[in-house]
Amino acid sequence: MLRLLVAALLIANLGYFAWTRGALALFGAEPARFSETEPQRLQQQVRPEMLQIRRNPPAKP
């Protein structure tokens, strides 16, 4: 029983991996690519050049 459950989970994970990589596009099952299907989101950004990535300061003991 446990082997059947593990096998089912493995098959489900492999199927999800193939779907997210676009390998199932031949069968008409392909995930939506947000960057390709929603270009208006890029136009809605307000001053993206002002974005700064900062590191957290070291914690004080």
Backbone atoms as SQL, in Angstrom:
CREATE TABLE atoms (id INTEGER PRIMARY KEY, chain TEXT, resi INTEGER, resn TEXT, atom TEXT, x REAL, y REAL, z REAL);
INSERT INTO atoms VALUES
  (1, 'A', 1, 'MET', 'N', 0.823, -1.192, 0.000),
  (2, 'A', 1, 'MET', 'CA', 0.000, 0.000, 0.000),
  (3, 'A', 1, 'MET', 'C', 0.872, 1.263, 0.000),
  (4, 'A', 2, 'LEU', 'N', 1.918, 1.242, 0.820),
  (5, 'A', 2, 'LEU', 'CA', 2.810, 2.398, 0.893),
  (6, 'A', 2, 'LEU', 'C', 3.578, 2.571, -0.419),
  (7, 'A', 3, 'ARG', 'N', 3.959, 1.459, -1.038),
  (8, 'A', 3, 'ARG', 'CA', 4.656, 1.542, -2.323),
  (9, 'A', 3, 'ARG', 'C', 3.765, 2.173, -3.387),
  (10, 'A', 4, 'LEU', 'N', 2.506, 1.840, -3.370),
  (11, 'A', 4, 'LEU', 'CA', 1.566, 2.413, -4.330),
  (12, 'A', 4, 'LEU', 'C', 1.436, 3.920, -4.117),
  (13, 'A', 5, 'LEU', 'N', 1.378, 4.354, -2.873),
  (14, 'A', 5, 'LEU', 'CA', 1.287, 5.780, -2.553),
  (15, 'A', 5, 'LEU', 'C', 2.550, 6.521, -3.000),
  (16, 'A', 6, 'VAL', 'N', 3.706, 5.946, -2.734),
  (17, 'A', 6, 'VAL', 'CA', 4.972, 6.568, -3.132),
  (18, 'A', 6, 'VAL', 'C', 5.069, 6.637, -4.652),
  (19, 'A', 7, 'ALA', 'N', 4.656, 5.584, -5.329),
  (20, 'A', 7, 'ALA', 'CA', 4.695, 5.578, -6.797),
  (21, 'A', 7, 'ALA', 'C', 3.742, 6.635, -7.363),
  (22, 'A', 8, 'ALA', 'N', 2.558, 6.771, -6.777),
  (23, 'A', 8, 'ALA', 'CA', 1.595, 7.770, -7.245),
  (24, 'A', 8, 'ALA', 'C', 2.132, 9.181, -7.028),
  (25, 'A', 9, 'LEU', 'N', 2.742, 9.429, -5.895),
  (26, 'A', 9, 'LEU', 'CA', 3.320, 10.748, -5.631),
  (27, 'A', 9, 'LEU', 'C', 4.484, 11.041, -6.574),
  (28, 'A', 10, 'LEU', 'N', 5.288, 10.061, -6.866),
  (29, 'A', 10, 'LEU', 'CA', 6.408, 10.240, -7.783),
  (30, 'A', 10, 'LEU', 'C', 5.901, 10.563, -9.193),
  (31, 'A', 11, 'ILE', 'N', 4.896, 9.854, -9.634),
  (32, 'A', 11, 'ILE', 'CA', 4.326, 10.118, -10.955),
  (33, 'A', 11, 'ILE', 'C', 3.691, 11.502, -10.995),
  (34, 'A', 12, 'ALA', 'N', 3.006, 11.897, -9.926),
  (35, 'A', 12, 'ALA', 'CA', 2.399, 13.222, -9.872),
  (36, 'A', 12, 'ALA', 'C', 3.471, 14.312, -9.911),
  (37, 'A', 13, 'ASN', 'N', 4.553, 14.122, -9.196),
  (38, 'A', 13, 'ASN', 'CA', 5.636, 15.104, -9.195),
  (39, 'A', 13, 'ASN', 'C', 6.316, 15.198, -10.555),
  (40, 'A', 14, 'LEU', 'N', 6.537, 14.081, -11.201),
  (41, 'A', 14, 'LEU', 'CA', 7.130, 14.097, -12.537),
  (42, 'A', 14, 'LEU', 'C', 6.200, 14.764, -13.543),
  (43, 'A', 15, 'GLY', 'N', 4.906, 14.529, -13.409),
  (44, 'A', 15, 'GLY', 'CA', 3.938, 15.180, -14.285),
  (45, 'A', 15, 'GLY', 'C', 3.909, 16.682, -14.080),
  (46, 'A', 16, 'TYR', 'N', 3.955, 17.111, -12.832),
  (47, 'A', 16, 'TYR', 'CA', 3.968, 18.549, -12.547),
  (48, 'A', 16, 'TYR', 'C', 5.249, 19.194, -13.078),
  (49, 'A', 17, 'PHE', 'N', 6.369, 18.516, -12.902),
  (50, 'A', 17, 'PHE', 'CA', 7.645, 19.035, -13.405),
  (51, 'A', 17, 'PHE', 'C', 7.601, 19.183, -14.924),
  (52, 'A', 18, 'ALA', 'N', 7.083, 18.162, -15.603),
  (53, 'A', 18, 'ALA', 'CA', 6.992, 18.219, -17.066),
  (54, 'A', 18, 'ALA', 'C', 6.041, 19.332, -17.494),
  (55, 'A', 19, 'TRP', 'N', 4.947, 19.528, -16.773),
  (56, 'A', 19, 'TRP', 'CA', 3.988, 20.580, -17.117),
  (57, 'A', 19, 'TRP', 'C', 4.602, 21.962, -16.949),
  (58, 'A', 20, 'THR', 'N', 5.327, 22.195, -15.840),
  (59, 'A', 20, 'THR', 'CA', 5.910, 23.513, -15.610),
  (60, 'A', 20, 'THR', 'C', 7.039, 23.823, -16.582),
  (61, 'A', 21, 'ARG', 'N', 7.711, 22.804, -17.110),
  (62, 'A', 21, 'ARG', 'CA', 8.787, 23.010, -18.076),
  (63, 'A', 21, 'ARG', 'C', 8.276, 23.124, -19.506),
  (64, 'A', 22, 'GLY', 'N', 6.978, 22.931, -19.698),
  (65, 'A', 22, 'GLY', 'CA', 6.411, 23.058, -21.029),
  (66, 'A', 22, 'GLY', 'C', 6.523, 21.804, -21.862),
  (67, 'A', 23, 'ALA', 'N', 6.883, 20.681, -21.266),
  (68, 'A', 23, 'ALA', 'CA', 7.044, 19.441, -22.020),
  (69, 'A', 23, 'ALA', 'C', 5.707, 18.862, -22.461),
  (70, 'A', 24, 'LEU', 'N', 4.615, 19.288, -21.853),
  (71, 'A', 24, 'LEU', 'CA', 3.296, 18.778, -22.222),
  (72, 'A', 24, 'LEU', 'C', 2.568, 19.697, -23.191),
  (73, 'A', 25, 'ALA', 'N', 3.283, 20.642, -23.780),
  (74, 'A', 25, 'ALA', 'CA', 2.667, 21.580, -24.723),
  (75, 'A', 25, 'ALA', 'C', 2.166, 20.858, -25.968),
  (76, 'A', 26, 'LEU', 'N', 2.767, 19.734, -26.311),
  (77, 'A', 26, 'LEU', 'CA', 2.312, 18.945, -27.451),
  (78, 'A', 26, 'LEU', 'C', 0.873, 18.496, -27.273),
  (79, 'A', 27, 'PHE', 'N', 0.480, 18.278, -26.027),
  (80, 'A', 27, 'PHE', 'CA', -0.859, 17.793, -25.724),
  (81, 'A', 27, 'PHE', 'C', -1.824, 18.923, -25.366),
  (82, 'A', 28, 'GLY', 'N', -1.367, 20.154, -25.490),
  (83, 'A', 28, 'GLY', 'CA', -2.225, 21.299, -25.194),
  (84, 'A', 28, 'GLY', 'C', -2.249, 21.693, -23.733),
  (85, 'A', 29, 'ALA', 'N', -1.372, 21.132, -22.930),
  (86, 'A', 29, 'ALA', 'CA', -1.313, 21.462, -21.505),
  (87, 'A', 29, 'ALA', 'C', -0.029, 22.233, -21.250),
  (88, 'A', 30, 'GLU', 'N', -0.158, 23.530, -21.156),
  (89, 'A', 30, 'GLU', 'CA', 1.018, 24.371, -20.942),
  (90, 'A', 30, 'GLU', 'C', 0.663, 25.464, -19.942),
  (91, 'A', 31, 'PRO', 'N', 1.544, 25.735, -18.970),
  (92, 'A', 31, 'PRO', 'CA', 1.238, 26.793, -17.996),
  (93, 'A', 31, 'PRO', 'C', 1.308, 28.172, -18.642),
  (94, 'A', 32, 'ALA', 'N', 0.543, 29.092, -18.096),
  (95, 'A', 32, 'ALA', 'CA', 0.579, 30.472, -18.593),
  (96, 'A', 32, 'ALA', 'C', 1.874, 31.127, -18.139),
  (97, 'A', 33, 'ARG', 'N', 2.507, 31.796, -19.039),
  (98, 'A', 33, 'ARG', 'CA', 3.736, 32.528, -18.728),
  (99, 'A', 33, 'ARG', 'C', 3.347, 33.978, -18.488),
  (100, 'A', 34, 'PHE', 'N', 3.465, 34.417, -17.247),
  (101, 'A', 34, 'PHE', 'CA', 2.991, 35.747, -16.893),
  (102, 'A', 34, 'PHE', 'C', 3.767, 36.842, -17.616),
  (103, 'A', 35, 'SER', 'N', 5.063, 36.662, -17.781),
  (104, 'A', 35, 'SER', 'CA', 5.842, 37.714, -18.422),
  (105, 'A', 35, 'SER', 'C', 5.508, 37.848, -19.905),
  (106, 'A', 36, 'GLU', 'N', 5.035, 36.762, -20.524),
  (107, 'A', 36, 'GLU', 'CA', 4.706, 36.802, -21.941),
  (108, 'A', 36, 'GLU', 'C', 3.251, 37.181, -22.185),
  (109, 'A', 37, 'THR', 'N', 2.369, 36.831, -21.255),
  (110, 'A', 37, 'THR', 'CA', 0.953, 37.050, -21.496),
  (111, 'A', 37, 'THR', 'C', 0.425, 38.324, -20.851),
  (112, 'A', 38, 'GLU', 'N', 1.183, 38.966, -19.995),
  (113, 'A', 38, 'GLU', 'CA', 0.725, 40.174, -19.326),
  (114, 'A', 38, 'GLU', 'C', 1.763, 41.295, -19.438),
  (115, 'A', 39, 'PRO', 'N', 2.019, 41.783, -20.651),
  (116, 'A', 39, 'PRO', 'CA', 3.032, 42.836, -20.794),
  (117, 'A', 39, 'PRO', 'C', 2.600, 44.160, -20.175),
  (118, 'A', 40, 'GLN', 'N', 1.293, 44.337, -19.917),
  (119, 'A', 40, 'GLN', 'CA', 0.830, 45.591, -19.325),
  (120, 'A', 40, 'GLN', 'C', 1.369, 45.768, -17.900),
  (121, 'A', 41, 'ARG', 'N', 1.733, 44.689, -17.248),
  (122, 'A', 41, 'ARG', 'CA', 2.297, 44.817, -15.898),
  (123, 'A', 41, 'ARG', 'C', 3.640, 45.561, -15.928),
  (124, 'A', 42, 'LEU', 'N', 4.417, 45.348, -16.975),
  (125, 'A', 42, 'LEU', 'CA', 5.687, 46.060, -17.093),
  (126, 'A', 42, 'LEU', 'C', 5.459, 47.553, -17.274),
  (127, 'A', 43, 'GLN', 'N', 4.380, 47.917, -17.958),
  (128, 'A', 43, 'GLN', 'CA', 4.078, 49.326, -18.176),
  (129, 'A', 43, 'GLN', 'C', 3.550, 50.002, -16.911),
  (130, 'A', 44, 'GLN', 'N', 3.065, 49.233, -15.946),
  (131, 'A', 44, 'GLN', 'CA', 2.492, 49.792, -14.729),
  (132, 'A', 44, 'GLN', 'C', 3.544, 50.068, -13.654),
  (133, 'A', 45, 'GLN', 'N', 4.760, 49.658, -13.875),
  (134, 'A', 45, 'GLN', 'CA', 5.797, 49.873, -12.874),
  (135, 'A', 45, 'GLN', 'C', 6.100, 51.368, -12.759),
  (136, 'A', 46, 'VAL', 'N', 6.268, 51.807, -11.528),
  (137, 'A', 46, 'VAL', 'CA', 6.573, 53.210, -11.272),
  (138, 'A', 46, 'VAL', 'C', 8.040, 53.307, -10.877),
  (139, 'A', 47, 'ARG', 'N', 8.833, 53.942, -11.698),
  (140, 'A', 47, 'ARG', 'CA', 10.269, 54.169, -11.497),
  (141, 'A', 47, 'ARG', 'C', 11.010, 52.905, -11.023),
  (142, 'A', 48, 'PRO', 'N', 11.074, 51.856, -11.836),
  (143, 'A', 48, 'PRO', 'CA', 11.766, 50.631, -11.416),
  (144, 'A', 48, 'PRO', 'C', 13.264, 50.827, -11.226),
  (145, 'A', 49, 'GLU', 'N', 13.837, 51.874, -11.819),
  (146, 'A', 49, 'GLU', 'CA', 15.277, 52.131, -11.653),
  (147, 'A', 49, 'GLU', 'C', 15.615, 52.557, -10.233),
  (148, 'A', 50, 'MET', 'N', 14.622, 52.950, -9.440),
  (149, 'A', 50, 'MET', 'CA', 14.870, 53.382, -8.068),
  (150, 'A', 50, 'MET', 'C', 14.963, 52.204, -7.098),
  (151, 'A', 51, 'LEU', 'N', 14.694, 51.017, -7.564),
  (152, 'A', 51, 'LEU', 'CA', 14.740, 49.828, -6.723),
  (153, 'A', 51, 'LEU', 'C', 16.173, 49.570, -6.265),
  (154, 'A', 52, 'GLN', 'N', 16.347, 49.419, -4.968),
  (155, 'A', 52, 'GLN', 'CA', 17.663, 49.127, -4.403),
  (156, 'A', 52, 'GLN', 'C', 17.557, 47.898, -3.524),
  (157, 'A', 53, 'ILE', 'N', 18.517, 46.993, -3.691),
  (158, 'A', 53, 'ILE', 'CA', 18.568, 45.796, -2.864),
  (159, 'A', 53, 'ILE', 'C', 19.569, 46.056, -1.748),
  (160, 'A', 54, 'ARG', 'N', 19.103, 45.941, -0.534),
  (161, 'A', 54, 'ARG', 'CA', 19.960, 46.209, 0.628),
  (162, 'A', 54, 'ARG', 'C', 20.130, 44.940, 1.452),
  (163, 'A', 55, 'ARG', 'N', 21.280, 44.824, 2.025),
  (164, 'A', 55, 'ARG', 'CA', 21.528, 43.718, 2.941),
  (165, 'A', 55, 'ARG', 'C', 21.106, 44.137, 4.343),
  (166, 'A', 56, 'ASN', 'N', 20.656, 43.178, 5.114),
  (167, 'A', 56, 'ASN', 'CA', 20.302, 43.490, 6.490),
  (168, 'A', 56, 'ASN', 'C', 21.559, 43.803, 7.289),
  (169, 'A', 57, 'PRO', 'N', 21.504, 44.809, 8.159),
  (170, 'A', 57, 'PRO', 'CA', 22.684, 45.070, 8.985),
  (171, 'A', 57, 'PRO', 'C', 22.914, 43.910, 9.951),
  (172, 'A', 58, 'PRO', 'N', 24.150, 43.703, 10.362),
  (173, 'A', 58, 'PRO', 'CA', 24.418, 42.604, 11.296),
  (174, 'A', 58, 'PRO', 'C', 23.659, 42.804, 12.598),
  (175, 'A', 59, 'ALA', 'N', 23.182, 41.722, 13.161),
  (176, 'A', 59, 'ALA', 'CA', 22.424, 41.790, 14.405),
  (177, 'A', 59, 'ALA', 'C', 23.344, 42.182, 15.546),
  (178, 'A', 60, 'LYS', 'N', 22.841, 43.041, 16.421),
  (179, 'A', 60, 'LYS', 'CA', 23.628, 43.451, 17.591),
  (180, 'A', 60, 'LYS', 'C', 23.436, 42.446, 18.706),
  (181, 'A', 61, 'PRO', 'N', 24.546, 42.043, 19.333),
  (182, 'A', 61, 'PRO', 'CA', 24.435, 41.038, 20.409),
  (183, 'A', 61, 'PRO', 'C', 23.819, 41.578, 21.664);
